[in-house]
Amino acid sequence: VMAGTFPNGMGYLRFGSGGKSLLWIPDPSHTGHVGPSGGGRGAVPKSGYLVLMRRMLRSFVADGYTVFLVGQKPNLPQGYTLADIAEDYAGLVGEEFGGKVDLVVGDSGGGMIGFCLAARHPDLFAHIAIVAAGYTLDEAYKAANLESVRLLDAGRRTDAAVPMVSFMFPGVRALLVTRLLAAVMGRVILSAGSRDLVVGAEALSSFDGRDILPTIPVPVLLVCGDRDRLVAKWVYEQTADLIPDCTFKVYEGKDHLGALFDKRLPGEILEFVRP
């Protein structure tokens, strides 16, 4: 794995050195896990998210891809939208990838960015797959995510995890248990706070893709879990129905992260892109 930063400021992690190019767009909340860490030039950050991603991306590297996991630009202005972020990725493909990549994969909020990219710039890629993303997010999750990133931005890392723990584990009532889970989550999952996370969370909360999905002119693979609490199953179904050419895969018994890191996912995507 090699970490770096493109001239436009977008941090990246590169996996493999194959002849095919894969641009992976993560959720805006994972930007802090992408690009060089503070451990020196080219140092790769350490996080539970990247451990899981690294395992999952091995299949693409073995299939001859060079995978670029690319985070959003830093210092985003207030009011920046997912469509604006998609334009940053479009510019990146033009400037750094010769105007086209073989495959784009967007996960979670990155999948919403992928919808915008597919609608506005279908000529920039050969294939696109969207994982665990619908045209909107659950309202309770939006509220928890916004509260979490604002606390994180204020430097309150454990406190920032509490809204997410409460959302993810609604049956946990004991304050002590909640705080213990939050302390673990705050260290393992959450990245350091920044205004970019707040801007990203606000962009996710305001996004509604129902108007742009019918304008996507290329085939889309959409993969989700049927127990996802961030996006309701019926929202996924409507999302698939709104995309003119959509291959829709539902993993039974899988939640949001379960679908993203399911061992079947790389094979599903690779099968989708094969002639």
Summary of the structure (lengths in Angstrom):
residues: 275
radius of gyration: 17.6
end to end distance: 28.8
largest distance: 54.2
contacts: 949
relative contact order: 0.15
helix: 48%
strand: 17%
